[in-house]
Amino acid sequence: MKVALTTLGCKVNQYESAALREALEARGHRMVPFGDIADCCIVNTCTVTSRADFQSRQLIRRANRSNPAAAVIVTGCCAQVSPDGIAGLPGVAAVVGNEEKSMIPEIISGAGNGECRVLVGDILRIGRFSPFYAGRFADHTRAFLKIQDGCNAFCSYCIVPYARGPSRSLPEAEVKRQIAILGRNGYREIVLTGIHLGVYGQDLDPRTDLLGILKWVEKERPVERLRLSSLEPTEVSDELIALMAGTKVLCQHFHIPLQSGDDRILRLMNRHYDRAYFQERMAKIRAVLPDASIGIDVLTGFPGESEREFDNTRSFIEEIPATYLHVFPYSNRPGTPASELPGQVRSEEKKRRAALLREIGKRKHRIFLERFLGRPLSVLVEAKEEGGGRGFTENYLPVSIDGGAGLGDNGIYRILADRYEGKRLVGRIVHHG
């Protein structure tokens, strides 16, 4: 069959789509671009915000319009939490939950031969990590590796625990084996990812942790670069920071959700730290790792957030040494505790606050990048461009490369940046390899 696959959402979803693509190709199916003529269209959805829900439904309708005779299979987080609503959309032949996602290669041939099948189990009862591996990533130079799934935190605004189930981890020996496989497959950088990556190993017997994996990678060097996805502030330990300070492999790049700079709002969010703790962790990172990139997530317009409390967040972000911001207006997710709170903030006000924070983020990002002008940088090329290419440094600086005949994807080059242009550093090659 000709199969079109599209994905919304996080790196975990992207990893699972890569694993699904690999499993389909192993069974003889041919992958085609989404929107081309196909026998089956698979939409791997996201539900983290109401906009993600809207985009998921848009893609399902687009799949049906572009291929009215094709079976449309919908999976992912939106399918998990709203299976009946998804099943009622035109052209949907099967709705498949997150835990059942690996079954798609088995059911694809029978999809569309009758009524819509709903294969969505009770994910809150899942107690083990389901193996579903990807060894190739068609659209990425960097490889992802999902080593953890689910979340037990239940932040009051978040739908993810209901879509992904309880926290569960890939056994340590299998994590090491998969890292080694990806390294042998030619990937020079691997991103470890999970829904709540920092609690990796706490559910295993014997219990282990993320730090043990990182120490093994640093010692054995199965890959040239290892990057971490998001970590909670309480999981950025002194030992982790010290390990990164002496690393040859670990990328000096943190992504840490703040969500609010006001203590009352943090309590309402069910976040387990206050602004003083977050500030201390940021200061510690910057003192030990002055060149580390630190991204933060911020949520604006949480129910009951007053102008004064928003100003507390804005002034706090101005103070802390963040490199870049991901800013999200609060999205009401039915079934979460925050959806029942009084003081829901108007949409226009949430957007206004988000815009103010994004401007701070842009300014901070430019200031941080300009510190590296005239300094040699090691860049992994992720895409070719006319006259050069673009990629990222170990500490996640986006760089465009001028010139460089024969510049190849997946090459690591020494670059000297001489200007800031279009949210990137721009430079020339001073050393190959």
Beta strands, then each sheet from edge to edge (+ up, - down):
strand 1: 2-7
strand 2: 30-32
strand 3: 40-45
strand 4: 71-76
strand 5: 92-96
strand 6: 117-119
strand 7: 143-146
strand 8: 148-149
strand 9: 168-169
strand 10: 189-193
strand 11: 225-228
strand 12: 253-259
strand 13: 293-300
strand 14: 324-329
strand 15: 376-385
strand 16: 388-393
strand 17: 398-402
strand 18: 412-421
strand 19: 424-432
sheet 1: 2+ 1+ 3+ 4+ 5+ 6+
sheet 2: 7+ 10+ 11+
sheet 3: 8+ 9-
sheet 4: 12+ 13+ 14+
sheet 5: 15+ 16- 17+ 19+ 18- 15+
end
